[in-house]
Amino acid sequence: MIKLLMSISKVVFGEFEEKEFKKFLRFGSVLAMIIGTYWTMRPLKDSLFTQLAGAENIPWAKTVSMILMIPTVALYTKLLDIFPKVKLLGKLPLFVYGTVIFAYAGFIWAFQSGAISRSIITTVLGYFWYFFVESFGSLIVALFWAFLAEITNVEASKKGFPLIYAFAQVGQIVFPFVIIKLPGNFGVKYDAVSMFVIVGVLFLLNLLVKYVAKNTPKEELSEQTASTDSGKKKKSKAGFIEGLKLLFTTPYLAGIFFSIMFFEILNTIFDFNFKYEASLVYSGKALTDYLATFSSVVGLVSFVFLILGVNKITKRLGLTISLALVPIIYALAVLGFMTLHSLTFLFVLAVGAKAVNYALNGPSLKQLYVPTSPDAKSKAQAWIETFGSRAAKEGGSLLNLLPQVVGKASAMMFNCGIGFVFVAIWFFVSIYLGRTYKKAVNSNSTVC
């Protein structure tokens, strides 16, 4: 069976040794569950917030999310100094997120059944829920990649990371449909049912992580074990503040930050307009089902992109061209956003933007962390992909509030104009990152 899968994967992703292929299969299964869970929570995040606080307040929810992310990242980096990453990967999703989701499901059941009416308390809980789901997407996904980047060399990452992303897209396709959409087809009226199922999935994720850690050869986890042992004897030098300093004193890491920032700002603008238009057409459980369909379609398109060999752009033309193509694609997206604005077009735009990110931009950005130090992989990456990502979304949210101040037409012109400026800067940052990465890999050295 493994030989057959290796033969199939060879056509799209490249040739693997059996040992490393099994490793990427195991970790791909873990990421499939993580991404599948997150993209199941996303429709619930937007739909429940709309029901509890109103769709027009989504930009403010991103502001609150960014503020709450500061102490959350501080706690997260502290945990990285205390526990092995692989143990955190198994325990955080279940014992922190699983517990909260279970309690929240009871509240949502009461709210949607009419036992609890909308009030200031439900509004506050709506804001908390929005932040809670956003933090899962930032912390747990970043934790997975920080761990994997430590135990994967440059050559293996070029073919292995796209394979893992393909697994992730399968999770994204299946989970939202099975957990949210399918129950609705059988007459389930409450989102709480889907939330209880998510808790069960997180329990299975805990078991899967334990299985992967147990069945992955010790030598492949040696870097992680060494860093953990030394961390127990002596606290890591790169803590909360040090991680931030490392980010802003290293041009390479700052470049990764700006690449993610420009993507998040533009994507936040596209995403808000799409979901706001959707909230005008759908409501309640119907809105959740519609957004779940969106999640599955994003995963399906991303998966098709990967199978068709979009990731081969990196192998054939180099990482620099792969990174530079993304801002060019986004420039075309901004042009389309400026000229077309129906729900159908916004659906296609949002799907395309996210699919390009997951199929091309994401794997390329993850490779950039390979020629960096363990502190850069964990602490600085945590800043970039949690607080930095949230701050960028806050910037996009502020732009989304412009129609309330200057009118829809003026806001559209301004947002599209600044969007073209962002993609221009993003393009040159991508060139710098690609060339720096290539230089480090060729000299077998670390960038920072």
N, C-alpha and C positions, 0 to 999 in steps of 0.2 A: 504493500500500500504506500509506504514511504517513497519507494523508488518511482512509483507512478506519479505521485504528487511532485516529486523532484523534477521529473521529465516535463510535466505540465508547466511548472514554475520556471523552468529553464528558458522556455520560449519568451516569457514576458519579463522576468526579473533577472535572469542570468543563472549561471551554474553555481550550485552550492555543494559543499561537502556535506555528507549525511549528518555529521555531528552538529554543524552549525545550522543546518536546515531544521533539525529537530528543535534546536534552541529557539529559532525564530517562530516555529509553529507554536511552541509553548507560550512564548511571550505575546505572539499575535492573538492567541486565545484570550489572554488576560486583557489586552487592550480592546478586543472586541466587546468584552463584557463591560469595561469601563466606558467606552464611547457609546455603546448601546444604551447603557443606563443613563448617561448624561443626556443623550438626544431624546430619551423618553421623558426625562425631567424637564427639558427645555419647553416643550409644548405646555406642560403643566405650569411651568414658571410664568409664561406669558398669559396663558388663559386664566389661571387663578388670580394673578395680579390684576388683570383686567376686571374680573368679577369682584375682587375685594377692594380695589383702589381706583380703577378706571384706566383705560388705555392711554389717555392723554397725559398721565403721570409717569409713564415709563421713563422719560428722560430724567425725572427726579429720582426714580428708583436706582438708576445707574449712578447718580451722584452719591446716594446713601451707600450703595454697594462699594464704591471707591473708598469712602471714608472708613467703613467697617473693615475693609481689606487691610488697612495699615496694621492694627493690632493682630489681625489674623495671620499676616505674613510673619510678624514678630514671633508669634507662638509657633508657627510652622518651622521657622529656621531653628528655634530652640529645640524642637522635637527632633530635628535632623542631627543635632549634636548628641542626643541621648540615645536614640534608637536606630537600628539598622534600617535602611530604606525599604528593604524587602518586607520587614515586619510591619512598618508603617503602612505599606501598600495593602497589606492584608487586613489590618485592624482599623485604620481610620475610616474606610468606607462603611464597614459594618457597625462598629460601636459608636461612632459619632453621627454619621449621616443616616444610618439605618434607624437608630433610636429616635432621632428628630423626625424623620419622615413618618415613622409609625405613629408618633404622637400627633403629628400634623394631619395625618389621614383621618383620625377621629374628629378633629375640628372641622375639616372640609366636609365630611359626611354630614355633620350637624348643620353646617352652613347651607349646603346645597339641598338638604331636605327641608329647609325652612325653619329649623329649630333655633337657628341663630340668624339675626338680621344684620345688615350692613351697618357698621358704626365706626367710630374712631379706633376701636380695638381691632376690628377686622382689617382696617386700613394699615395699622401698624404691623399686624401679622403678615399682610400682603407684602410690605416692604422687606420684612425679615425673610420671607420665603424667596423673594427675588434675589437677595444677596446670598442666601444659603445655596441655591442652585448654581449661581455664578461661581461661588467659591469651590464647589465640587469640580466644575469644569476647569478651573485654574489649578487648584492644588493637587488633585489626584492625578490628572493628566501630566502635569509637570513632574510630579514625583515619579511616575512610571518612566518618563523619558530621561530624567536625571539618573535613575538607576541603570537603565539600559545603556545609556551613553558611556557610563563608566566601565562597562564590561564588554564593549564592542569596539573593534578596531576600525580604522578608516575604510579599508577595502570591503569588509563585511557590511558596514553600514550602508554603502552605496546600493547594494542589492537587497539587503535584509530589511532596511527601514521601509522601503516601498511595499515589500511583502507584508510587513506588519500593518501598514496603513490599509492594505487591501482587506485584511482580516477585520480591521476596525470598521470599515465601510459595511461589511456584512452585518456586524452587530448593529450598526446604525440603520440599516434597511429593515432588519427583522424585528428588533426590540420595540420601536414605537408602534409598529403595526400590530404585533401580537399583544402587547401590554395595554395599549390605549385604543387603537382602532378596532380590533377584533371584538373586545368586550362590548363596545358600543353597538356592533352589528347584532349582538344577542340581547339587546335591550337594557344593558347596564347604563344607568343614568348618572351615577356618581363617580367622580374622579378618584375618590378615596379607594376604590377597588384597585385601580391601577397602582396607587401608591403603596398599598399593602403588598402587591406583587413585586414592586421594586425592592422592598425590604427583603423579600425572599431571594431575589437575584443577588443582592449584596451579600447575603449569607453564602450563596454558592461561589461568589467571587472570592470570599475569604478562604474557602476550601480549595479553590483553584490555585490561588497564590501559594498556599502551603504545599500543594502538589508540585508546582513548578519549582519552588525553592528546593524541595526534597529530591527532585529528579534531574535538576541541572547539575552537571559535574562541578565539584568543589573548585577546581582550578578556574572555571569560568566565572566563579563568584569571588575569586581571591582578592581582587582589588576592593570590592565592597567590604569583604570581611576585614581586610587590613585596615581600611579607613575607619571601620566601626570600632575595632579593637583599640586603635590609637585614640579614637574619640572618647572611649570610656576612661582611658588613663589620663588623657589630657584634653581639655576642651578645645574645640576647633577654633582656629584664629579668625576664621571668617564667619562672624556672627551676623546679627541683624544689620547693624550699622556698617560693618565691614563689607557685607555683600553689596550694599548700596554704593559704597565708595569704589568698590571694584568695578561696578557697572559704569559709573560716570568718570572714572579715571582711565578707562581702557577703551580706546576708539573702536576696537573690534566689537566689544560687547555693546557699546553705545549704538553701533551700526545695526546690530540685531534688534535692539530696542526700537530704533526708529523704523525699521522695516515692519515690525509688528504693529507699531503705533499707527503708521499710515494706513495699513490694512484695516485695523480695528476702527479707526475714525470713519473711513469710507463705508465699511461694512455696517457700522452702527446707523449711518444715515440711510442706507438701502434697507436695512432690516426694520427700522422704526416705521418708515413709510409703508413698507409691505404689511407689517402687522397692524398698523393703524387702519389701513384700508380694509384689511381682513376683519377687524373688529366692527366695522360699519356694516358688514355683510353677514357675519356669523356672531353667535353669542353662546355663553354657557358651554355645555358639553360639546355642542356642534363646533365651536371655535377650537376646543382642545383637539377634536378629531381632525379638523382641517389642518392644524399646525403639526399634528402627528404625521399626516400624509406628506406635508412639506419636509419633515425630518427624514422620512423614508426615501423620498425622491432625491434629496440631497445625497444621501448615502448611495443610492443606486447609480446616480450620474457619476459620482466620485469613483465608484467601483468600476464602472464602464471605462472611465478615463484611464484608470490604472491598468485594466486588462488590455486596452488598446495600445498601451505602451507609452503613455504620456511621461512616465517616470524615466523612460529611456533617453529623453532629452538630456537629462543630467549625465548619463553614462556616455552618450555619443558626442554631445556638444559641450559638456562641462558644466560645473555648478554655476559659474558666472552667468552663462546664458540663461540657465533655468531661473535663476533669481531675477535677472533683468526682464524676462518675458512677463512676469506677473504684473509689474506696474504698467507695462504696455497694454496688457489685457484690461486692467482696471481703468486706464484712460478711455478705452472704448466703452466700458461700462458706464462711466460718468457721462459720456456723450449720449448714450442711450437713455440714461436716467433724465437727462435734461430735455429730451425731445418726446419721450413716451412715458405715461404715468398711470396706466390702468392697473387693476389688481392682477390681471393675467400677466402683464409684462413684468410687474414687480415680483411676482412669484418666480418667473423665469430668471430674472436678474439676480434675485437672492439665491436661488438654487445654483446658478452658474458661478456666482462669486464665491460661494462656499465650496463648491466642487473643485474649482481651480485651486483654492487654498489647500484643500485636503489632498488632492491628487498630485500637485506640483510644488506649491509654495511650502506646505508643511514639511514634507520629507526633506526638502532642500535646507530649510532653516534648522531642522534637527541635526543635519550633518555638520552644520557650522560649529556645534558644541563639541564635536569629537576631538579636534586638536586644541582643547583647552584643559585647564587644571580641574581637579575634582571640586574645588571651591566654586569655580566658574560654572561648572555643570549643575551644581545644586543650589548654592546660595544666590549667586547673581541671576541664574535662570529663574529662581523663585520670584525674585523682584520683577524681572522682565515679564514673566507670564502670569503674574497675579496682580500686584499693584500697578505695574506699568501698563498691562493690558486694560485694567479697570480705568486707569487715568485716561487712556486713549479713548475708551468708550465714553467717558465723561465728556471729553472734548467733542466727540460726535453728538452726544446728547445736548450739549449747549447749542450746537448748530441746529439741532432739531427743534429747539425752542424759538428760533428766530422768526418763524411765521407768526407767532403770537405777538411779536414786537414790530416787525417791519412789513408784515403781509406775506402771503404765500409766494407771489411772483418774485418779489425782491429777494426773499430768502432762497428761492431756487437758483436765481442767478448768482448769488453770493456763494452758496454751497458748491455749485458746479465750478465756479471760478477758482475757489480755493482748492477744490478737488484736483484740478489740473496742475496746480502748483505743487500739491503733495506728491502726485505721481511722478512729476519731473525730478523732485529731490530724491524720491524713493528709487528711481532708476539709477542715479549716480551712486547712491549708497550701496545698492545691490552690486554694482561693478566693483566697488572697493572691497566689499565682503568676499566676493568670489575670488578676487586676485589674492587677497590676504590668506584665505583658506588654502589656495593652491600652493602658495609659497611655503606655508607651514608644513603641508603634507609632503611636498617635494624634498624639504630639508629634514623631515622627520622630527619636527620640533613642535612645541606648543606656542600658541599665539599669546596666551596670558594664563 
